[in-house]
Amino acid sequence: MKKYVLAGASSRGLTMYAIPITENFQDCAVLTGVFDINPGRAEYVSEKCGHIHAYDDFDRMIDAEKPDCVIITTVDAYHSDYIIRSLELGCDVICEKPMTIDADRCRAVLDAEEKYGKKVVITFNYRYAPFPTKVKELISGGAIGTPFSVQFEWLLDRVLKLSGHGASYYRRWNSLMQKSGGLLVHKSTHHFDLINWWLDARPQKVAAFGALNVYGVKNSGYGAINCRSCEHTDKCPYYYQLTDFERDFYAQNESYDHYYKDRCVFSDEVNIYDTMSVNVQYDKGQLLSYALNATTPYEGWKASINGSKGRLEAFLPETGIQAAETPYNIVRVFDLDDNITEYKISKDTGNHGGGDERLLETLFRGERPDPLGHAAGVKAGTDSIMIGIAANTSIREQRLVDIDELLGRAR
């Protein structure tokens, strides 16, 4: 039986880890404490998990609970602080993606893991979903030979009647570059990790462009602290009403840290991009052309991978008409003799395409055969975020960026 504590009383920490440990993994895991700088949210998590101990001091929690492992679900900018401190205090770490948000923090995590010798797991749940797993299986099995290039596009919808997922990033702390590293770090770390994993290669050089076309103060005459206090609620297409959970978990505890879950998407504080394009060169010669757009009518992703023996195409719509049309998603492999092989993968009803549930089983029930290398640590965490960090640098400085030079050390 391993003992865990949670650093970060976030909705992700509560729903992904705290409640599942308490309800589904009692035979192998126990959650004994939760820390957050917002005592109201920490108490909320405590109450939902059998009144575990709530703390407003991280070191005091570690000293009192003496956990085997710390689960980190704070704001992204602080992931590295708690990774490093957990390692210093003798704990293993499970950290939500991204591992951190800039090169200096990334280098500090690498140094700390080498120094203290404890285990750090980065939770790339998309690896565990059946659809991306099928892509990995086909490439590893030689279906297209040696991969040469990848075109990858990820779309985030802004239509509230679907999910409004893309717009939601501009209401939350994610809209601040200094807290999230922008979507090229916070969101794209998932996508870059999938591509790195599929190719079994390490990124070397990055060039990128970015723009803010829909959200932020320059794109509207609206603007308020949050949707609740705005005089334009009847006209704004992005007007958002908090859910019952969000009112209880966030709104009731705003007095502690003044964090608003329904901030205006046109706030003058928004300083991340909503339209991004990235090119990457890998150590084995492969090339990646990547696009992320948070302003689109539907949500999902498309990947095309060209190789020495053919081409693989994968399309996974997540919202909209296309997502509702069939009970499965399709991977197509084209060989050089004009043959097409289709693989139909049933849609999984679990979170993140079934990735969350499979990841939790691996985290808490122990090691199992992993022929495709689903499990990810600091190496994978570094390679994924450094593409995004290098892309932000490229956009800002208008230049080609070498990842190892930016990191200041060999990976």
C-alpha positions in Angstrom: 0.0 0.0 0.0 1.5 3.3 -1.1 0.8 6.6 0.5 0.1 9.7 -1.7 -0.5 13.4 -1.1 -1.9 15.9 -3.5 -0.2 19.3 -4.2 -2.7 21.5 -5.9 -6.5 21.5 -5.1 -7.5 21.8 -8.7 -10.5 20.3 -10.5 -8.0 18.1 -12.4 -6.4 17.0 -9.1 -9.8 16.2 -7.6 -11.4 14.4 -10.5 -8.4 12.6 -12.0 -6.6 11.6 -8.8 -8.2 12.3 -5.4 -11.6 10.8 -6.0 -10.4 7.8 -8.0 -7.8 6.9 -5.4 -10.4 7.2 -2.7 -13.1 5.2 -4.5 -11.3 2.8 -6.9 -7.8 2.1 -5.7 -8.3 1.5 -1.9 -6.5 -1.9 -2.3 -3.2 -0.4 -3.4 -3.2 3.4 -2.7 -4.2 5.8 0.1 -4.5 9.6 -0.2 -3.8 11.2 3.2 -3.3 14.9 2.5 -4.0 17.8 0.1 -2.1 21.1 -0.1 -3.1 24.4 -1.7 -2.5 28.0 -1.2 -6.3 28.4 -1.4 -7.5 26.8 1.9 -11.2 26.8 0.7 -10.4 24.5 -2.2 -8.2 22.3 -0.1 -11.0 21.8 2.3 -13.4 21.0 -0.5 -11.1 18.3 -1.7 -10.7 17.0 1.8 -14.5 16.7 2.3 -14.9 14.8 -1.0 -12.2 12.4 0.0 -13.2 11.2 3.4 -11.9 14.3 5.3 -8.2 13.8 4.5 -5.9 16.4 6.1 -5.8 19.8 4.3 -2.7 22.0 4.4 -1.7 25.5 3.4 2.0 24.6 3.8 3.7 22.1 1.5 6.7 21.2 3.7 4.4 20.7 6.7 2.2 18.3 4.8 5.2 16.2 3.8 6.6 16.2 7.3 3.3 15.2 8.8 2.1 12.6 6.2 5.4 11.1 5.1 4.1 10.1 1.7 5.8 7.7 -0.7 4.7 9.9 -3.6 3.5 13.5 -4.3 0.9 14.1 -7.1 1.3 17.6 -8.5 -1.7 19.3 -10.1 -0.9 23.0 -9.4 -0.8 25.8 -12.0 1.8 24.8 -14.6 4.4 27.5 -13.6 4.8 25.9 -10.2 5.1 22.3 -11.2 8.9 22.4 -11.2 8.9 24.0 -7.7 7.0 21.1 -6.2 8.8 18.4 -8.3 12.2 19.6 -7.0 11.0 20.1 -3.4 9.4 16.6 -3.4 12.6 15.0 -4.6 14.6 16.9 -2.0 12.3 15.6 0.7 12.7 12.0 -0.5 9.4 11.5 -2.4 8.7 10.1 -5.8 6.6 12.3 -8.0 3.6 12.0 -10.4 3.2 15.3 -12.2 0.5 16.5 -14.6 1.7 17.7 -17.9 3.5 20.0 -18.8 6.5 19.2 -16.6 7.2 23.0 -16.4 7.0 26.1 -18.7 10.5 27.4 -19.5 14.0 26.3 -20.2 15.5 27.3 -16.8 12.8 25.4 -14.8 13.2 22.4 -17.1 17.0 22.3 -16.5 16.4 22.6 -12.8 14.1 19.5 -12.8 16.7 17.5 -14.8 19.4 18.4 -12.4 17.2 17.5 -9.4 16.2 14.1 -10.7 19.9 13.2 -11.4 20.9 14.5 -7.9 18.2 12.8 -5.8 17.6 9.6 -7.7 13.8 9.4 -7.1 11.2 8.6 -9.7 9.3 11.2 -11.7 6.3 10.3 -13.8 4.8 12.8 -16.3 1.2 11.9 -17.0 0.8 11.8 -20.8 -2.7 10.3 -20.8 -3.2 10.6 -24.6 -0.5 7.9 -25.0 -2.8 5.4 -23.3 -5.9 6.0 -25.4 -6.7 3.2 -28.0 -6.6 5.4 -31.1 -3.1 7.0 -30.7 -1.9 3.6 -29.4 -3.0 2.0 -32.8 -1.0 4.7 -34.6 2.1 3.8 -32.5 1.5 0.1 -33.1 1.3 0.5 -36.8 4.4 2.7 -37.1 6.4 0.4 -34.8 5.3 -2.6 -36.8 6.7 -1.1 -40.0 3.4 -0.4 -41.7 4.9 2.7 -43.5 8.5 1.8 -43.2 10.9 4.5 -41.9 8.9 7.7 -41.0 10.1 10.8 -43.0 7.6 13.5 -42.1 4.5 14.4 -40.1 1.7 16.8 -40.6 -0.3 17.3 -37.4 -3.2 19.6 -36.8 -5.1 20.0 -33.5 -8.3 22.0 -33.4 -10.0 23.5 -30.3 -13.6 24.6 -30.7 -15.0 27.9 -29.6 -18.7 27.1 -30.1 -20.4 26.9 -26.7 -23.2 24.6 -27.8 -20.5 22.0 -28.5 -17.9 22.4 -25.7 -16.4 25.8 -26.1 -13.1 24.1 -25.1 -10.9 26.4 -27.1 -12.5 29.5 -25.6 -12.3 28.1 -22.1 -8.5 28.5 -22.0 -8.9 32.2 -22.4 -11.1 32.4 -19.3 -8.7 30.7 -17.0 -5.2 31.1 -15.7 -4.0 29.3 -18.9 -4.5 32.6 -20.8 -1.4 34.1 -19.0 1.9 33.2 -20.6 3.7 33.6 -17.3 1.5 30.9 -15.7 1.0 28.3 -18.5 3.7 29.0 -21.1 0.8 29.5 -23.5 -1.0 26.7 -25.4 2.2 25.7 -27.2 3.4 24.4 -23.7 0.2 23.7 -21.8 -1.8 22.0 -24.5 0.7 21.1 -27.2 2.9 19.2 -24.8 0.3 16.4 -25.3 0.6 16.6 -29.1 4.3 16.9 -29.3 4.7 14.0 -26.9 2.5 11.8 -29.1 4.6 12.7 -32.2 7.9 12.1 -30.3 6.6 8.8 -29.1 5.3 7.7 -32.5 8.6 8.6 -34.2 10.8 7.3 -31.4 12.9 10.4 -32.0 14.1 13.5 -30.2 13.4 17.1 -31.4 16.4 19.3 -32.3 15.5 22.5 -34.0 12.3 24.6 -34.0 10.8 27.5 -36.0 7.4 28.9 -35.2 4.8 31.7 -35.7 1.9 32.7 -33.5 -1.0 35.2 -33.4 -3.9 36.2 -31.3 -6.8 36.6 -33.7 -10.1 36.1 -31.7 -9.5 36.6 -28.0 -7.8 39.3 -26.0 -8.6 43.0 -25.6 -7.7 44.0 -29.2 -10.4 41.8 -30.6 -13.5 43.2 -28.9 -15.0 46.2 -27.3 -16.2 44.1 -24.4 -14.3 43.5 -21.2 -15.0 42.9 -17.5 -13.6 41.1 -14.6 -15.7 38.1 -15.3 -18.9 37.1 -17.1 -21.0 37.5 -14.0 -20.2 41.2 -13.7 -20.4 42.0 -17.5 -23.0 44.3 -19.0 -22.7 42.5 -22.4 -24.0 39.1 -21.4 -26.9 39.2 -23.8 -24.7 40.0 -26.8 -21.4 38.3 -26.1 -21.0 34.9 -27.9 -18.6 33.8 -25.2 -20.8 34.5 -22.2 -20.3 31.6 -19.8 -22.3 30.5 -16.8 -20.5 28.6 -14.1 -21.6 25.0 -13.4 -22.8 24.0 -10.0 -19.5 22.4 -9.3 -17.6 25.5 -10.4 -19.7 27.8 -8.2 -19.0 25.5 -5.2 -15.3 24.8 -5.9 -14.1 28.1 -7.4 -16.6 31.0 -6.9 -17.2 30.2 -3.2 -13.4 30.4 -2.6 -12.5 33.4 -4.7 -11.9 35.6 -1.7 -8.7 33.6 -0.9 -6.8 34.2 -4.2 -9.1 36.2 -6.5 -9.1 33.5 -9.1 -12.2 33.7 -11.4 -13.2 30.7 -13.4 -15.3 32.8 -15.7 -12.9 35.6 -16.6 -13.6 37.6 -19.7 -12.0 36.1 -22.8 -11.3 39.6 -24.0 -9.4 40.7 -20.9 -6.4 42.9 -21.4 -4.4 40.3 -19.4 -4.7 37.7 -22.1 -1.2 37.3 -23.6 -1.1 33.9 -25.2 -1.7 33.0 -28.9 -4.8 31.4 -30.3 -3.3 30.5 -33.8 0.0 28.7 -34.0 2.3 27.1 -36.6 5.5 25.1 -35.7 8.1 23.3 -37.8 10.5 20.8 -36.1 13.5 18.9 -37.2 14.3 15.6 -35.3 17.6 13.9 -34.5 16.8 11.1 -37.0 16.0 13.5 -39.8 12.2 13.5 -39.6 10.4 16.8 -40.2 7.2 17.9 -38.4 4.7 20.5 -39.6 2.3 21.3 -36.7 -0.7 23.6 -36.3 -2.8 24.4 -33.2 -5.9 26.6 -33.6 -8.2 27.5 -30.7 -10.8 29.3 -32.7 -12.4 26.6 -34.9 -16.0 25.4 -35.3 -15.3 21.8 -34.2 -12.7 20.0 -32.1 -10.3 17.2 -32.9 -7.1 16.3 -34.6 -5.6 15.0 -37.9 -2.2 13.4 -38.5 -0.5 12.3 -41.7 2.8 10.4 -41.5 4.8 9.7 -44.6 7.4 6.9 -44.7 9.6 4.9 -46.9 6.9 2.3 -47.6 3.7 4.4 -47.5 1.6 6.9 -45.7 -0.6 6.8 -42.5 -3.6 9.1 -42.0 -5.5 9.4 -38.8 -8.5 11.6 -38.0 -10.3 11.9 -34.7 -13.1 14.5 -34.5 -14.1 15.1 -30.9 -17.1 17.5 -31.3 -19.5 18.4 -34.0 -21.4 16.4 -36.7 -18.3 14.4 -37.7 -17.8 13.1 -34.2 -21.4 11.8 -34.0 -21.5 10.1 -37.4 -19.9 6.7 -36.5 -19.2 4.6 -33.4 -15.5 4.3 -34.4 -12.5 6.3 -35.7 -10.4 5.3 -38.6 -6.7 5.0 -39.3 -5.8 4.5 -43.0 -2.5 3.1 -44.3 -1.6 3.7 -48.0 1.1 1.6 -49.5 3.1 2.3 -52.6 1.0 0.0 -54.8 -2.1 2.2 -54.3 -3.7 -0.1 -51.7 -5.5 1.2 -48.7 -5.9 -0.7 -45.4 -8.4 0.7 -42.9 -8.3 0.1 -39.2 -11.5 0.9 -37.3 -11.0 1.7 -33.6 -14.1 1.8 -31.5 -14.6 5.1 -29.6 -13.8 4.8 -26.0 -16.3 6.4 -23.5 -13.6 7.1 -20.9 -12.0 10.5 -20.3 -9.4 11.7 -23.0 -10.4 8.8 -25.3 -10.0 6.3 -22.5 -6.5 7.4 -21.7 -7.2 8.6 -18.1 -8.5 5.3 -16.9 -5.7 3.2 -18.4 -3.1 5.6 -17.1 -4.5 5.4 -13.5 -4.3 1.6 -13.6 -0.7 1.8 -14.5 0.1 4.5 -11.9 -1.5 2.8 -8.9 -1.6 -0.9 -9.7 2.1 -1.1 -10.6 4.3 -1.9 -13.5 2.9 -4.1 -16.3 4.2 -5.2 -19.7 4.7 -2.1 -21.8 6.0 -3.1 -25.3 5.0 0.2 -26.9 6.6 2.3 -24.2 3.5 4.1 -22.9 5.0 5.1 -19.6 6.7 8.5 -19.6 9.3 10.2 -17.4 11.4 13.3 -17.3 13.0 12.5 -20.7 9.7 12.5 -22.4 8.5 15.5 -20.3 11.5 17.5 -21.4 11.3 16.7 -25.1 7.6 17.6 -25.3 7.8 20.9 -23.5 11.0 22.0 -25.1 9.4 22.0 -28.5 6.8 24.4 -27.1 9.3 26.5 -25.2 11.5 26.7 -28.2 8.5 27.6 -30.4 7.6 30.5 -28.0 11.2 31.7 -28.2 11.1 31.5 -32.0 7.9 33.5 -32.2 9.3 36.1 -29.8 12.7 36.4 -31.3 11.9 35.5 -34.9 14.6 32.9 -35.3 15.4 29.2 -35.6 15.9 27.7 -32.2 18.2 24.9 -31.2 16.7 23.0 -28.3 19.9 21.9 -26.5 21.3 25.4 -26.8 18.2 26.9 -25.3 18.1 24.4 -22.5 21.8 25.0 -21.8 22.7 21.3 -21.5 22.6 18.1 -23.4 19.4 16.0 -22.9 
